[in-house]
Amino acid sequence: MIFTVAIDGPAAAGKGTIARALAARFGLAHLDTGLLYRAVGAKGGDPVAAAQGLAAQDLARDDLRSLEAGQAASRVAVIPEVRAALTAFQRRFARAEGGAVLDGRDIGTVICPEAEVKLFVTASPEVRAHRRWLEVGGDEARVLDEVIERDRRDMERATAPLKPAPDAVVLDTSVMTIEEAVAAAMEVVAARIGA
Ligand code: CDP
């Protein structure tokens, strides 16, 4: 079976939680594509060389979830050669036998436009910043600034900007609990998969 679920959306919208839940429920492989960009940003040096030489151990660093790593990721993510270096791996993963869920910014638009299910998961900046702050702590106003700055960079870049695919189901989770958001996503996938 080849079956791809593409989950895109802005920072801290709950994509990762939804992707992991769908993968577990439907027996699909999961790729957090943000981790690839975080690892390239964290490596330092020439980002294009870092992306071309990305190895499994680069993804195992324990500092990739920080706000700084998020900012570094969105800066390297505007470079077309960085994106190109990461494309083939993501496409192979998306169309591998057994099915896959990928979450990121351009999965339904660029990496896998043929995905059987496309979700665009979003929420207000304040709600998303609050959720991220619960994970990382510190100053909540700074977390909100960081989320807004990163979203702007992701939406305004020329290559593979963040936007919903025309055929994506938009899930605004501003007034949903994460359990409700997961349940809504499961319904969309179950309807398509015939489960
Ligand atoms: O977890 P969060 O939503 O905050 O971020 P992430 O998914 O780990 O992505 C970090 C950064 O990587 C984003 O702000 C984007 O700039 C970039 N990214 C991208 O350009 N394309 C993707 N498919 C995934 C992430």
py3Dmol code that shows the C-alpha trace and the ligand (Angstrom):
import py3Dmol

protein = """\
ATOM      1  CA  MET A   1       0.000   0.000   0.000  1.00  0.00           C
ATOM      2  CA  ILE A   2       1.240   3.477  -0.891  1.00  0.00           C
ATOM      3  CA  PHE A   3      -0.675   6.087   1.097  1.00  0.00           C
ATOM      4  CA  THR A   4       0.616   9.497   2.158  1.00  0.00           C
ATOM      5  CA  VAL A   5      -0.770  11.828   4.794  1.00  0.00           C
ATOM      6  CA  ALA A   6       0.704  15.342   4.398  1.00  0.00           C
ATOM      7  CA  ILE A   7       0.378  17.609   7.435  1.00  0.00           C
ATOM      8  CA  ASP A   8       1.420  21.229   7.047  1.00  0.00           C
ATOM      9  CA  GLY A   9       0.947  24.331   9.134  1.00  0.00           C
ATOM     10  CA  PRO A  10       2.633  27.103  11.129  1.00  0.00           C
ATOM     11  CA  ALA A  11       4.880  26.701  14.169  1.00  0.00           C
ATOM     12  CA  ALA A  12       3.537  24.814  17.195  1.00  0.00           C
ATOM     13  CA  ALA A  13       0.103  24.147  15.662  1.00  0.00           C
ATOM     14  CA  GLY A  14       0.087  20.540  16.919  1.00  0.00           C
ATOM     15  CA  LYS A  15       1.259  18.904  13.676  1.00  0.00           C
ATOM     16  CA  GLY A  16       3.713  16.599  15.438  1.00  0.00           C
ATOM     17  CA  THR A  17       1.192  15.294  17.980  1.00  0.00           C
ATOM     18  CA  ILE A  18      -1.409  14.706  15.269  1.00  0.00           C
ATOM     19  CA  ALA A  19       1.150  13.047  12.967  1.00  0.00           C
ATOM     20  CA  ARG A  20       2.353  10.648  15.681  1.00  0.00           C
ATOM     21  CA  ALA A  21      -1.227   9.714  16.632  1.00  0.00           C
ATOM     22  CA  LEU A  22      -2.196   9.041  12.990  1.00  0.00           C
ATOM     23  CA  ALA A  23       0.954   6.980  12.429  1.00  0.00           C
ATOM     24  CA  ALA A  24       0.210   4.821  15.483  1.00  0.00           C
ATOM     25  CA  ARG A  25      -3.503   4.410  14.683  1.00  0.00           C
ATOM     26  CA  PHE A  26      -3.113   3.525  11.000  1.00  0.00           C
ATOM     27  CA  GLY A  27       0.280   1.777  11.155  1.00  0.00           C
ATOM     28  CA  LEU A  28       2.090   4.366   9.024  1.00  0.00           C
ATOM     29  CA  ALA A  29       5.730   5.484   9.172  1.00  0.00           C
ATOM     30  CA  HIS A  30       6.233   9.059  10.438  1.00  0.00           C
ATOM     31  CA  LEU A  31       8.746  11.719   9.372  1.00  0.00           C
ATOM     32  CA  ASP A  32       9.024  15.044  11.215  1.00  0.00           C
ATOM     33  CA  THR A  33      10.547  17.051   8.355  1.00  0.00           C
ATOM     34  CA  GLY A  34      11.159  20.082  10.595  1.00  0.00           C
ATOM     35  CA  LEU A  35      13.832  18.027  12.295  1.00  0.00           C
ATOM     36  CA  LEU A  36      15.819  17.908   9.023  1.00  0.00           C
ATOM     37  CA  TYR A  37      15.896  21.721   8.811  1.00  0.00           C
ATOM     38  CA  ARG A  38      16.617  22.039  12.540  1.00  0.00           C
ATOM     39  CA  ALA A  39      19.575  19.659  12.154  1.00  0.00           C
ATOM     40  CA  VAL A  40      20.951  21.604   9.167  1.00  0.00           C
ATOM     41  CA  GLY A  41      20.654  24.896  11.091  1.00  0.00           C
ATOM     42  CA  ALA A  42      22.276  23.418  14.204  1.00  0.00           C
ATOM     43  CA  LYS A  43      25.256  22.011  12.299  1.00  0.00           C
ATOM     44  CA  GLY A  44      26.582  25.474  11.494  1.00  0.00           C
ATOM     45  CA  GLY A  45      29.045  26.177   8.703  1.00  0.00           C
ATOM     46  CA  ASP A  46      27.836  26.158   5.104  1.00  0.00           C
ATOM     47  CA  PRO A  47      24.121  25.194   5.215  1.00  0.00           C
ATOM     48  CA  VAL A  48      24.120  23.721   1.694  1.00  0.00           C
ATOM     49  CA  ALA A  49      27.037  21.404   2.540  1.00  0.00           C
ATOM     50  CA  ALA A  50      25.332  20.563   5.853  1.00  0.00           C
ATOM     51  CA  ALA A  51      22.104  19.590   4.050  1.00  0.00           C
ATOM     52  CA  GLN A  52      23.935  17.561   1.399  1.00  0.00           C
ATOM     53  CA  GLY A  53      25.895  15.664   4.059  1.00  0.00           C
ATOM     54  CA  LEU A  54      23.090  15.246   6.625  1.00  0.00           C
ATOM     55  CA  ALA A  55      23.488  11.971   8.542  1.00  0.00           C
ATOM     56  CA  ALA A  56      21.373  10.050  11.061  1.00  0.00           C
ATOM     57  CA  GLN A  57      23.503  11.196  14.016  1.00  0.00           C
ATOM     58  CA  ASP A  58      22.780  14.861  13.133  1.00  0.00           C
ATOM     59  CA  LEU A  59      19.103  14.171  13.839  1.00  0.00           C
ATOM     60  CA  ALA A  60      19.854  12.631  17.238  1.00  0.00           C
ATOM     61  CA  ARG A  61      21.171  15.853  18.864  1.00  0.00           C
ATOM     62  CA  ASP A  62      19.207  16.751  21.990  1.00  0.00           C
ATOM     63  CA  ASP A  63      19.201  20.522  21.361  1.00  0.00           C
ATOM     64  CA  LEU A  64      17.085  20.522  18.186  1.00  0.00           C
ATOM     65  CA  ARG A  65      13.803  21.432  19.927  1.00  0.00           C
ATOM     66  CA  SER A  66      15.009  24.780  21.319  1.00  0.00           C
ATOM     67  CA  LEU A  67      13.704  28.171  20.152  1.00  0.00           C
ATOM     68  CA  GLU A  68      17.182  28.966  18.802  1.00  0.00           C
ATOM     69  CA  ALA A  69      17.248  25.788  16.730  1.00  0.00           C
ATOM     70  CA  GLY A  70      13.795  26.715  15.366  1.00  0.00           C
ATOM     71  CA  GLN A  71      15.048  30.141  14.292  1.00  0.00           C
ATOM     72  CA  ALA A  72      18.213  28.672  12.745  1.00  0.00           C
ATOM     73  CA  ALA A  73      16.032  26.135  10.885  1.00  0.00           C
ATOM     74  CA  SER A  74      13.794  28.801   9.366  1.00  0.00           C
ATOM     75  CA  ARG A  75      16.852  30.794   8.229  1.00  0.00           C
ATOM     76  CA  VAL A  76      18.430  27.868   6.365  1.00  0.00           C
ATOM     77  CA  ALA A  77      14.996  26.806   5.068  1.00  0.00           C
ATOM     78  CA  VAL A  78      14.807  29.866   2.768  1.00  0.00           C
ATOM     79  CA  ILE A  79      17.855  28.624   0.770  1.00  0.00           C
ATOM     80  CA  PRO A  80      16.643  26.764  -2.360  1.00  0.00           C
ATOM     81  CA  GLU A  81      19.763  24.512  -2.491  1.00  0.00           C
ATOM     82  CA  VAL A  82      19.157  23.416   1.108  1.00  0.00           C
ATOM     83  CA  ARG A  83      15.564  22.470   0.295  1.00  0.00           C
ATOM     84  CA  ALA A  84      16.639  20.694  -2.899  1.00  0.00           C
ATOM     85  CA  ALA A  85      19.191  18.605  -0.975  1.00  0.00           C
ATOM     86  CA  LEU A  86      16.454  17.332   1.359  1.00  0.00           C
ATOM     87  CA  THR A  87      13.747  16.722  -1.246  1.00  0.00           C
ATOM     88  CA  ALA A  88      14.603  13.258  -2.615  1.00  0.00           C
ATOM     89  CA  PHE A  89      14.791  11.682   0.864  1.00  0.00           C
ATOM     90  CA  GLN A  90      11.398  13.131   1.839  1.00  0.00           C
ATOM     91  CA  ARG A  91       9.758  12.051  -1.441  1.00  0.00           C
ATOM     92  CA  ARG A  92      11.065   8.494  -1.081  1.00  0.00           C
ATOM     93  CA  PHE A  93       9.817   8.362   2.495  1.00  0.00           C
ATOM     94  CA  ALA A  94       6.389   9.678   1.463  1.00  0.00           C
ATOM     95  CA  ARG A  95       5.859   7.078  -1.279  1.00  0.00           C
ATOM     96  CA  ALA A  96       7.512   4.072   0.380  1.00  0.00           C
ATOM     97  CA  GLU A  97       5.501   0.852   0.566  1.00  0.00           C
ATOM     98  CA  GLY A  98       3.457   0.710   3.799  1.00  0.00           C
ATOM     99  CA  GLY A  99       2.309   4.329   3.889  1.00  0.00           C
ATOM    100  CA  ALA A 100       3.632   7.418   5.664  1.00  0.00           C
ATOM    101  CA  VAL A 101       2.702  10.573   7.534  1.00  0.00           C
ATOM    102  CA  LEU A 102       4.980  13.583   7.002  1.00  0.00           C
ATOM    103  CA  ASP A 103       4.606  16.873   8.839  1.00  0.00           C
ATOM    104  CA  GLY A 104       6.180  20.160   7.808  1.00  0.00           C
ATOM    105  CA  ARG A 105       5.474  23.280   5.748  1.00  0.00           C
ATOM    106  CA  ASP A 106       5.514  22.155   2.097  1.00  0.00           C
ATOM    107  CA  ILE A 107       4.540  18.477   2.162  1.00  0.00           C
ATOM    108  CA  GLY A 108       1.167  18.841   0.422  1.00  0.00           C
ATOM    109  CA  THR A 109       2.341  21.615  -1.921  1.00  0.00           C
ATOM    110  CA  VAL A 110       5.867  20.570  -3.008  1.00  0.00           C
ATOM    111  CA  ILE A 111       7.139  17.292  -1.527  1.00  0.00           C
ATOM    112  CA  CYS A 112       4.063  15.163  -2.179  1.00  0.00           C
ATOM    113  CA  PRO A 113       1.310  16.978  -4.120  1.00  0.00           C
ATOM    114  CA  GLU A 114      -0.189  13.550  -4.870  1.00  0.00           C
ATOM    115  CA  ALA A 115      -0.722  12.789  -1.141  1.00  0.00           C
ATOM    116  CA  GLU A 116      -3.997  10.948  -0.522  1.00  0.00           C
ATOM    117  CA  VAL A 117      -4.756  13.118   2.542  1.00  0.00           C
ATOM    118  CA  LYS A 118      -3.647  16.720   3.097  1.00  0.00           C
ATOM    119  CA  LEU A 119      -4.249  18.503   6.370  1.00  0.00           C
ATOM    120  CA  PHE A 120      -3.385  22.108   7.123  1.00  0.00           C
ATOM    121  CA  VAL A 121      -3.285  22.423  10.907  1.00  0.00           C
ATOM    122  CA  THR A 122      -3.382  25.914  12.334  1.00  0.00           C
ATOM    123  CA  ALA A 123      -4.396  27.987  15.397  1.00  0.00           C
ATOM    124  CA  SER A 124      -4.080  31.611  16.463  1.00  0.00           C
ATOM    125  CA  PRO A 125      -0.500  32.785  17.169  1.00  0.00           C
ATOM    126  CA  GLU A 126      -1.356  33.299  20.863  1.00  0.00           C
ATOM    127  CA  VAL A 127      -2.705  29.765  21.285  1.00  0.00           C
ATOM    128  CA  ARG A 128       0.274  28.266  19.459  1.00  0.00           C
ATOM    129  CA  ALA A 129       2.771  30.325  21.467  1.00  0.00           C
ATOM    130  CA  HIS A 130       1.074  29.232  24.686  1.00  0.00           C
ATOM    131  CA  ARG A 131       1.352  25.553  23.688  1.00  0.00           C
ATOM    132  CA  ARG A 132       5.039  25.953  22.774  1.00  0.00           C
ATOM    133  CA  TRP A 133       5.688  27.849  26.038  1.00  0.00           C
ATOM    134  CA  LEU A 134       4.243  24.908  28.011  1.00  0.00           C
ATOM    135  CA  GLU A 135       6.937  22.749  26.348  1.00  0.00           C
ATOM    136  CA  VAL A 136       9.950  25.058  26.512  1.00  0.00           C
ATOM    137  CA  GLY A 137       9.156  27.408  29.444  1.00  0.00           C
ATOM    138  CA  GLY A 138      10.874  30.788  29.818  1.00  0.00           C
ATOM    139  CA  ASP A 139       9.260  34.094  28.844  1.00  0.00           C
ATOM    140  CA  GLU A 140       5.904  33.554  27.079  1.00  0.00           C
ATOM    141  CA  ALA A 141       6.061  36.952  25.287  1.00  0.00           C
ATOM    142  CA  ARG A 142       9.413  35.961  23.798  1.00  0.00           C
ATOM    143  CA  VAL A 143       7.975  32.633  22.633  1.00  0.00           C
ATOM    144  CA  LEU A 144       5.127  34.546  20.914  1.00  0.00           C
ATOM    145  CA  ASP A 145       7.614  36.880  19.176  1.00  0.00           C
ATOM    146  CA  GLU A 146       9.605  33.874  18.022  1.00  0.00           C
ATOM    147  CA  VAL A 147       6.528  32.105  16.628  1.00  0.00           C
ATOM    148  CA  ILE A 148       5.383  35.234  14.759  1.00  0.00           C
ATOM    149  CA  GLU A 149       8.843  35.926  13.311  1.00  0.00           C
ATOM    150  CA  ARG A 150       9.293  32.339  12.138  1.00  0.00           C
ATOM    151  CA  ASP A 151       5.798  32.192  10.567  1.00  0.00           C
ATOM    152  CA  ARG A 152       6.474  35.411   8.672  1.00  0.00           C
ATOM    153  CA  ARG A 153       9.792  34.061   7.332  1.00  0.00           C
ATOM    154  CA  ASP A 154       8.171  30.726   6.391  1.00  0.00           C
ATOM    155  CA  MET A 155       5.232  32.409   4.589  1.00  0.00           C
ATOM    156  CA  GLU A 156       7.222  35.101   2.782  1.00  0.00           C
ATOM    157  CA  ARG A 157      10.053  32.988   1.356  1.00  0.00           C
ATOM    158  CA  ALA A 158      10.099  32.552  -2.427  1.00  0.00           C
ATOM    159  CA  THR A 159      10.777  28.788  -2.455  1.00  0.00           C
ATOM    160  CA  ALA A 160       8.125  26.462  -1.032  1.00  0.00           C
ATOM    161  CA  PRO A 161       6.418  29.081   1.180  1.00  0.00           C
ATOM    162  CA  LEU A 162       4.063  27.952   3.935  1.00  0.00           C
ATOM    163  CA  LYS A 163       0.507  27.899   2.564  1.00  0.00           C
ATOM    164  CA  PRO A 164      -2.346  25.388   2.428  1.00  0.00           C
ATOM    165  CA  ALA A 165      -2.514  23.213  -0.691  1.00  0.00           C
ATOM    166  CA  PRO A 166      -5.725  24.033  -2.615  1.00  0.00           C
ATOM    167  CA  ASP A 167      -7.107  20.575  -1.743  1.00  0.00           C
ATOM    168  CA  ALA A 168      -6.032  20.550   1.939  1.00  0.00           C
ATOM    169  CA  VAL A 169      -8.532  20.121   4.767  1.00  0.00           C
ATOM    170  CA  VAL A 170      -7.930  23.066   7.112  1.00  0.00           C
ATOM    171  CA  LEU A 171      -8.082  22.206  10.806  1.00  0.00           C
ATOM    172  CA  ASP A 172      -8.163  25.300  13.018  1.00  0.00           C
ATOM    173  CA  THR A 173      -7.370  24.007  16.489  1.00  0.00           C
ATOM    174  CA  SER A 174      -7.604  27.382  18.306  1.00  0.00           C
ATOM    175  CA  VAL A 175     -10.594  26.261  20.368  1.00  0.00           C
ATOM    176  CA  MET A 176      -9.948  22.507  20.302  1.00  0.00           C
ATOM    177  CA  THR A 177      -8.106  20.405  22.819  1.00  0.00           C
ATOM    178  CA  ILE A 178      -5.303  18.365  21.301  1.00  0.00           C
ATOM    179  CA  GLU A 179      -7.464  15.248  21.769  1.00  0.00           C
ATOM    180  CA  GLU A 180     -10.249  16.871  19.722  1.00  0.00           C
ATOM    181  CA  ALA A 181      -7.770  17.883  17.020  1.00  0.00           C
ATOM    182  CA  VAL A 182      -6.394  14.321  16.851  1.00  0.00           C
ATOM    183  CA  ALA A 183      -9.934  12.902  16.640  1.00  0.00           C
ATOM    184  CA  ALA A 184     -10.846  15.298  13.799  1.00  0.00           C
ATOM    185  CA  ALA A 185      -7.691  14.345  11.861  1.00  0.00           C
ATOM    186  CA  MET A 186      -8.411  10.633  12.413  1.00  0.00           C
ATOM    187  CA  GLU A 187     -11.886  11.057  10.901  1.00  0.00           C
ATOM    188  CA  VAL A 188     -10.456  12.653   7.753  1.00  0.00           C
ATOM    189  CA  VAL A 189      -7.915   9.844   7.287  1.00  0.00           C
ATOM    190  CA  ALA A 190     -10.368   7.065   8.153  1.00  0.00           C
ATOM    191  CA  ALA A 191     -12.854   8.377   5.561  1.00  0.00           C
ATOM    192  CA  ARG A 192     -10.161   8.344   2.868  1.00  0.00           C
ATOM    193  CA  ILE A 193      -8.572   5.029   3.808  1.00  0.00           C
ATOM    194  CA  GLY A 194     -11.971   3.336   4.127  1.00  0.00           C
ATOM    195  CA  ALA A 195     -11.221   2.194   7.701  1.00  0.00           C
TER     196      ALA A 195
END
"""
ligand_1 = """\
25
CDP
O 7.721 22.295 15.551
P 7.550 23.581 14.792
O 6.263 23.619 14.027
O 7.748 24.796 15.632
O 8.760 23.665 13.730
P 9.373 22.548 12.801
O 8.266 21.815 12.090
O 10.356 21.750 13.557
O 10.139 23.420 11.678
C 11.222 24.278 11.981
C 11.454 25.194 10.789
O 11.920 24.391 9.684
C 10.214 25.908 10.240
O 9.981 27.148 10.865
C 10.541 26.061 8.757
O 11.305 27.217 8.499
C 11.418 24.868 8.442
N 10.685 23.803 7.730
C 10.481 23.938 6.362
O 10.851 24.950 5.789
N 9.886 22.956 5.660
C 9.439 21.834 6.266
N 8.865 20.877 5.536
C 9.605 21.686 7.659
C 10.220 22.686 8.380
"""
view = py3Dmol.view(width=600, height=400)
view.addModel(protein, "pdb")
view.setStyle({"model": 0}, {"cartoon": {"style": "trace"}})
view.addModel(ligand_1, "xyz")
view.setStyle({"model": 1}, {"stick": {}})
view.zoomTo()
view.show()
